[in-house]
């Protein structure tokens, strides 16, 4: 017991020391970049590291980084009992006190919703449909994220039980009363943040705003896309109109980002594309148009485009043929005898 408490104390002292060194390093980094150390955020730290220590290594784990100690070192539980051996937590002997405390709180929340529903029924009232909790744009946190939050290892069955009881809470017509408790264990579908800041458009000699997206890639196709606003909906691909593509599917791929963002007929699009076939070229143009429209749409539309997958680059390539078989996956018929 004394050894356990000693290790917990040593861990706390180690984290304090690492936090102190991190704060000193952040101040030095801010001074090197000529910025105010008091307003130097983690985003500024990452940007400074990328500027001062450029790296072409593709593996993120091999790149230089500077993060707070709580993000670098794994979280450890605090001392769970005092020097006399009495546990602090009333669910200590379950082996997973944090998880079962979560289920206990969820059950208490569910019971309170049932009581409130009974009270409303006795008054012969109906739930307000406008107050219904909307969770279409979010999902439950993953098992790994829940384990990290609770600092406890969970089995698949325990994670399923957690989702089951939370779904019962959400299914209640009065779930909006415990919105904070529910959203604590959900994450938005559009949680992916853009690594690059959205560029501000430039202006041509006619006073029209324009933005050019380079390196539009898909399979073997390479190109660039320029969007001009305001426009009349004109689309130019290698000096031709949309009939540059003979098949309807490729044309739909090109105009889909404009239709989804309600910008069709409001901007002009100029594309230069080479390499690959119609599928690869239309996919590259589609991504370039969607990436350029970021500068002309609001935040809500930007999140909707992210959820729809318009801002995610498609890295799929044709799988190579394997030796000894007719194609990439196709194999000769296997016969036992």
Residue pairs with C-beta under 8 A, 6 or more apart in sequence:
1 81
1 83
1 85
2 83
4 79
5 79
5 83
8 76
8 78
8 79
11 76
14 73
15 69
15 70
15 73
18 69
18 72
18 73
19 68
19 69
22 66
22 68
22 69
25 66
26 37
26 40
26 45
26 66
27 37
27 40
29 40
29 45
29 48
29 49
29 52
29 66
30 36
30 37
30 40
30 44
30 48
31 37
32 48
32 52
33 40
33 44
33 48
33 51
35 44
42 67
42 68
45 66
46 65
46 66
49 64
49 65
49 66
53 64
55 62
55 63
55 64
57 63
75 148
75 151
76 151
77 151
79 88
80 87
80 88
80 89
80 92
80 97
81 87
81 88
81 92
82 88
87 93
89 97
89 101
90 97
91 97
91 100
91 101
91 104
94 100
96 150
96 152
96 154
96 158
98 150
98 151
98 152
99 150
99 152
99 154
99 158
99 162
102 150
102 162
103 161
103 162
103 165
105 181
106 162
106 165
106 166
106 169
106 181
107 165
109 169
109 178
109 181
110 165
110 168
110 169
110 172
112 177
112 178
113 169
113 172
113 174
113 175
113 177
113 178
114 172
116 174
116 177
117 172
117 173
117 174
120 126
120 127
120 174
127 173
127 174
131 176
132 173
132 175
132 176
133 170
133 175
133 176
133 179
133 182
135 170
135 182
135 186
137 188
137 189
137 190
137 303
137 307
138 183
138 186
138 187
138 188
138 189
139 186
139 187
139 189
140 163
140 166
140 185
140 186
140 187
141 149
141 185
141 186
141 187
143 154
143 156
143 159
145 187
146 154
146 159
146 162
146 185
147 153
147 154
154 162
162 185
166 182
166 185
169 175
169 178
169 181
169 182
170 182
175 182
188 303
189 306
189 307
190 303
190 304
190 306
190 307
192 306
194 294
194 311
198 294
198 295
198 302
199 211
199 295
200 295
201 209
201 210
201 211
201 229
201 295
201 296
202 209
202 210
202 211
203 209
203 210
204 210
204 228
208 228
208 229
208 230
208 231
209 228
209 229
209 295
209 296
210 226
210 227
210 228
210 229
211 226
211 227
211 292
211 295
211 296
212 224
212 225
212 226
212 227
212 292
213 224
213 225
213 226
213 227
213 288
213 291
213 292
214 224
215 222
215 224
216 222
216 223
216 224
216 225
216 273
216 284
216 285
216 287
216 288
216 291
217 284
217 287
217 313
218 276
218 279
218 280
218 281
218 283
218 284
218 287
218 314
219 276
219 277
219 279
219 280
219 283
219 316
219 317
219 318
220 275
220 276
220 280
221 273
221 274
221 275
221 276
221 277
221 280
221 281
221 283
221 284
222 273
222 274
222 275
222 276
222 284
223 271
223 272
223 273
223 274
223 281
223 284
223 285
223 288
224 271
224 272
224 288
225 269
225 270
225 271
225 285
225 288
225 289
225 291
225 292
226 269
226 270
226 271
226 292
227 267
227 268
227 269
227 270
227 289
227 292
227 293
227 295
227 296
228 267
228 268
228 269
228 270
229 266
229 267
229 268
229 296
230 266
230 267
231 265
231 266
231 267
231 268
231 269
232 265
232 268
233 258
233 264
233 265
233 266
233 267
233 268
234 241
234 268
234 269
235 241
235 242
235 254
235 255
235 268
235 269
235 271
236 268
236 269
236 270
236 271
237 244
237 245
237 254
237 271
237 273
237 285
238 244
238 271
238 272
238 273
242 251
242 254
242 255
245 251
245 254
245 278
245 281
245 282
246 278
247 278
249 282
250 278
250 279
250 281
250 282
251 282
253 282
253 283
253 285
253 286
254 282
254 285
254 286
254 289
255 264
256 286
256 310
257 263
257 286
257 289
257 290
257 293
257 305
257 310
258 264
258 267
258 269
258 289
258 293
260 304
260 305
260 308
260 310
261 290
261 293
261 297
261 301
261 305
262 301
263 293
263 296
263 297
267 293
267 296
269 289
271 285
271 288
273 281
273 284
273 285
275 281
276 284
283 314
286 310
287 310
287 313
287 314
290 305
290 310
290 311
291 311
293 305
294 302
294 305
294 311
297 305
305 311
306 312
318 328
319 328
319 329
320 328
321 327
321 328
322 328
325 331
325 332
326 332
